[in-house]
Amino acid sequence: MAGNIPRIIRENPKGLTNRTTWEKVNQTLGKDSISRASIINFLEAMHAMGILDAEDRTGKGGHHSIYRAALDETGYKQFIASTLIESLMQGFPDETKEALKNINP
């Protein structure tokens, strides 16, 4: 799911609601594979991290958010790599530094 949602949103530059995102994710994974609440929570977390932009709107059915990509694909991948490395540095600083030295570009 985590990799699908940013791609799905990037493919829809006008933005998607949580309902539309949920529908597209379940089309990809199979009918009702992921709960709508899981999608809503994931979208909100991605917005809080700066991966997605959100615009609040009111309309039929009340208040809803339109989510758009805040990062392009390269920016998203860099964010994921940086977040992972920062987390490893906090938990295993010496081991992470040594592992990074041994990586051949």
ZADOTI-327328 format. One record per residue: residue number from 1; x, y, z of N, C-alpha, C in turn. Coordinates in steps of 0.001 Angstrom, whole numbers, padded with zeros to 6 digits. Each point is the difference from the previous one (the first is absolute). Example, Ala and Ser with C-alpha at 12.3 -4.5 7.8 and 13.67 -1.06 7.14 Angstrom:
<lolos>
> resi,nX,nY,nZ,caX,caY,caZ,cX,cY,cZ
> 1,013190,-005690,007800,-000890,001190,000000,000900,001200,000000 .
> 2,-000350,001050,-000720,000820,001190,000060,-000770,001090,000730 .
</lolos>
This chain:
<lolos>
> resi,nX,nY,nZ,caX,caY,caZ,cX,cY,cZ
> 1,000822,-001195,000000,-000822,001195,000000,000862,001254,000000 .
> 2,001031,000020,000830,000785,001222,000165,000594,000500,-001306 .
> 3,000442,-000898,-000851,000568,000416,-001268,-001046,000366,-001033 .
> 4,-001175,-000587,000110,-001059,000253,-000980,-000630,001375,000142 .
> 5,-000233,000449,001202,-000734,001256,000198,000745,001206,-000561 .
> 6,001296,000192,000283,000676,001150,-000600,-000032,-000036,-001531 .
> 7,000176,-001194,-000570,-000053,-000128,-001457,-001384,000335,-000526 .
> 8,-001031,-000522,000631,-001383,000267,-000424,-000283,001499,000063 .
> 9,000433,000653,001047,-000261,001436,000138,000817,000798,-001014 .
> 10,001255,-000386,-000231,000805,000693,-001021,-000620,-000131,-001385 .
> 11,-000646,-001121,-000271,-000642,-000230,-001304,-001278,000822,-000175 .
> 12,-000446,000651,001056,-001227,000810,-000019,000327,001398,000510 .
> 13,000626,000839,-000834,000488,001304,000470,-001086,000955,000496 .
> 14,-001254,-000207,-000378,-001080,000851,000519,-000348,-000355,001432 .
> 15,000494,-001146,000456,-000234,-000419,001379,-001093,-001039,000119 .
> 16,-000014,-000668,001139,-000974,-001045,000286,-000534,000151,001416 .
> 17,-001245,-000365,000173,-000569,-000079,001348,000435,-001317,000624 .
> 18,-000243,-000169,001293,000346,-001279,000618,-000850,-001124,-000579 .
> 19,-001255,000296,-000364,-000868,-001025,-000588,000546,-000469,-001344 .
> 20,000370,000939,-000854,000520,-000354,-001311,001324,-000752,000136 .
> 21,000838,000429,000924,001261,-000700,000244,-000283,-001424,000455 .
> 22,-000915,-000171,000922,-000387,-001326,000502,-000490,-000882,-001143 .
> 23,-000847,000553,-000867,-000514,-000770,-001132,001130,-000438,-000928 .
> 24,000923,000916,-000300,001109,-000322,-000913,000956,-001017,000621 .
> 25,000275,000111,001292,000864,-000967,000662,-000651,-001375,-000027 .
> 26,-001276,-000074,000286,-000683,-001294,-000001,-000149,-000570,-001402 .
> 27,-000059,000849,-001030,000025,-000492,-001378,001341,-000671,-000280 .
> 28,001058,000607,000505,001343,-000517,-000223,000240,-001294,000771 .
> 29,-000416,-000033,001256,000295,-001135,000879,-001066,-001084,-000010 .
> 30,-001184,000326,-000419,-001108,-000939,000068,-001093,000584,000866 .
> 31,-001224,-000274,-000323,-001162,000611,000651,000073,-000072,001516 .
> 32,-000156,001170,000623,-000062,000149,001456,001179,-000634,000735 .
> 33,001193,000096,-000593,001197,-000522,000657,000425,000870,001170 .
> 34,-000217,001311,-000108,000427,000960,001008,-001228,000775,000470 .
> 35,-000108,000205,001300,-001142,000748,000517,000138,001487,-000332 .
> 36,-001120,000674,-000098,000029,001429,-000272,000655,000763,001148 .
> 37,-000224,-000444,001225,000626,000648,001155,001521,-000077,-000098 .
> 38,000534,-001118,-000467,001453,-000126,-000172,000508,000995,-001024 .
> 39,-000732,000181,-001075,000393,000963,-001035,-000033,001415,000565 .
> 40,-001063,000344,000716,-000123,001341,000587,001169,000272,000944 .
> 41,000300,-000948,000876,001105,000172,000951,001333,000130,-000722 .
> 42,000205,-000798,-001034,001248,000046,-000757,000143,001334,-000728 .
> 43,-001069,000471,-000633,000042,001288,-000692,000308,001138,000972 .
> 44,-000630,-000010,001147,000251,001039,000999,001435,-000045,000506 .
> 45,000531,-001203,000201,001396,-000125,000444,000952,000521,-001075 .
> 46,-000266,-000326,-001258,000844,000477,-001101,-000090,001514,-000146 .
> 47,-001163,000555,000275,-000159,001452,-000027,000805,000631,001137 .
> 48,-000078,-000583,001180,000734,000526,001156,001516,-000054,-000220 .
> 49,000480,-000976,-000765,001431,-000127,-000280,000442,000884,-001163 .
> 50,-000950,000622,-000698,000353,000863,-001120,000093,-000713,-001334 .
> 51,-000397,-001252,-000056,000030,-000763,-001247,-001173,000395,-000895 .
> 52,-001131,000337,000634,-001194,000421,-000730,-000417,001396,000429 .
> 53,-000599,000715,-000935,-000696,001250,000307,-001478,-000346,000123 .
> 54,-000722,000735,000817,-001434,-000226,000148,-000724,001333,-000039 .
> 55,-001091,000031,-000748,-000856,001182,-000088,-001369,-000387,000526 .
> 56,-000470,000715,001013,-001312,-000280,000568,-001078,000644,-000853 .
> 57,-001047,-000776,-000262,-001137,000487,-000774,-001296,-000445,000656 .
> 58,-001032,000745,-000284,-001336,-000422,000391,-000789,-000251,-001273 .
> 59,-000892,-000928,000079,-000811,-000352,-001167,-001038,-001020,000398 .
> 60,-000499,-000705,-000994,-000999,-001029,000264,000566,-000992,001018 .
> 61,-000704,-000230,001043,000460,-000910,001038,000800,000672,001092 .
> 62,000219,001315,-000109,000699,000719,001057,001438,000326,-000323 .
> 63,000831,-000014,001027,001405,000407,-000075,000857,-001171,-000485 .
> 64,000944,000272,-000899,000956,-001016,-000430,001295,000663,-000458 .
> 65,001048,-000792,-000071,001305,000499,-000428,000338,-000554,-001374 .
> 66,000681,000817,-000789,000539,-000420,-001284,001508,-000115,000194 .
> 67,000540,-001167,-000240,001425,-000253,000194,000731,000058,-001332 .
> 68,001150,000671,000020,000883,000101,-001162,001426,-000317,000449 .
> 69,000799,-000447,-000937,001402,-000300,000307,000759,001291,000291 .
> 70,000717,000022,001099,000864,001136,000338,001415,-000251,-000517 .
> 71,000310,-001260,-000293,001315,-000394,-000485,-000151,-000764,-001306 .
> 72,000938,000208,-000924,-000001,-000837,-001194,000579,-001363,000381 .
> 73,000089,-000906,-000968,000452,-001354,000311,001411,-000010,000591 .
> 74,000897,000793,-000576,001371,000063,000512,000025,000558,001420 .
> 75,-000752,001075,000244,-000068,000585,001335,-000560,-000973,001017 .
> 76,-001008,-000781,-000405,-000605,-000994,000885,001024,-001073,000365 .
> 77,000725,-000490,-000996,001002,-001040,000262,001107,000528,000905 .
> 78,000421,001246,-000215,001026,000601,000862,-000519,000157,001423 .
> 79,-001263,000387,000149,-000603,000123,001324,000022,-001339,000727 .
> 80,-000404,-001071,-000694,-000036,-001331,000610,001411,-000431,000406 .
> 81,000979,000185,-000896,001375,-000393,000307,000546,000793,001185 .
> 82,-000224,001303,000011,000486,000846,001104,-000642,-000387,001323 .
> 83,-001302,-000244,-000028,-000716,-000377,001214,000517,-001323,000547 .
> 84,000232,-000944,-000890,000516,-001305,000411,001401,000135,000604 .
> 85,000868,000733,-000665,001369,000167,000502,000000,000735,001337 .
> 86,-000811,001049,000132,-000087,000724,001279,-000454,-000926,001120 .
> 87,-000969,-000846,-000292,-000496,-000938,001007,001087,-001001,000391 .
> 88,000712,-000506,-000988,001093,-000926,000296,001110,000676,000798 .
> 89,000297,001253,-000321,001045,000742,000726,-000383,000202,001459 .
> 90,-001282,000158,000274,-000441,000167,001390,000122,-001307,000777 .
> 91,-000360,-001102,-000636,000001,-001283,000706,001323,-000731,-000024 .
> 92,000723,000109,-001119,001243,-000750,-000191,001041,000881,-000685 .
> 93,000468,001060,000649,000883,000950,-000683,001302,-000608,-000518 .
> 94,000686,-000760,000805,001288,-000556,-000424,-000185,-001003,-001145 .
> 95,-000979,-000873,000142,-000250,-001011,-001016,-000451,000632,-001317 .
> 96,-000807,001050,000087,-000484,000678,-001206,001146,000694,-000719 .
> 97,000860,000698,000747,001159,000662,-000614,000886,-001021,-000700 .
> 98,000234,-001126,000653,000841,-001043,-000593,-000665,-000575,-001256 .
> 99,-001278,-000239,000056,-000715,-000542,-001163,000037,000985,-001164 .
> 100,-000159,001289,000289,000028,001006,-001061,001386,000095,-000648 .
> 101,001050,-000219,000781,001356,-000004,-000555,000192,-001135,-000992 .
> 102,-000679,-001109,000242,000185,-001207,-000821,-000889,-000040,-001244 .
> 103,-000814,001011,-000196,-000871,000025,-001178,000801,000514,-001192 .
> 104,-000043,-000760,-001073,000667,000414,-001251,-001018,000647,-000913 .
> 105,000204,001297,-000337,-000973,000683,-000888,000018,-000531,-001418 .
</lolos>
